[in-house]
Amino acid sequence: GGAAANSAVAQIAATLFDAPIEIPTPGEYVADGAARQAAWALSGAAEPPSWGLGSGGERFDAAPVSSVREAYAAARRAFATYSGTSTPMASTKATPDVMTNK
């Protein structure tokens, strides 16, 4: 979508996930993926072959802002307290199975 072409979104994602974001140059990625899978199947190797995405593209590195990270951590702690979970990302409450409604 349009956000994928937005460098501000890529920079925010890199900072949020604390990981670099690499956006390759436009190309035929479906055909490249099919070719890589075919090469892997024909090679009989346990791991797929190394396959570059070509040259160019953009890389966005994490640019942490300590005040934002501190605010995010505080919000996670507040949510954990509010929701009654022992950790911000783990829920101890049982949820019904969507398929069986149990």
Phi, psi and omega in degrees: 000185183296328180294332180297333180268000184266116183294332178294320178295318179297319179293319178296317179298317180299319180288317181297315182271357181051047180210150179291147176246124178246124179248109181287164175295152179303143180194187180267074187290327178295314179294321178297318179296318178295319178295320179295317178297320179295317179297322179294313180298319181288332181283332182073009182286158179284334182241150178293154179291154175294136186215107180288157178262015180089178181265164178094199182089186181231150176232134179239120179264153179300137178231073186298141176245112188303321181294325178289317179298319179295318179295320179295316179298320178296320179294320178296319178295318179297319179296317179300318179294314181296318185275350179080018179271155180281333176228155183302328185256358182246131179257135178261355181278137177285139178242144181292147175290127184298324184283322184257348182058034178248000000 
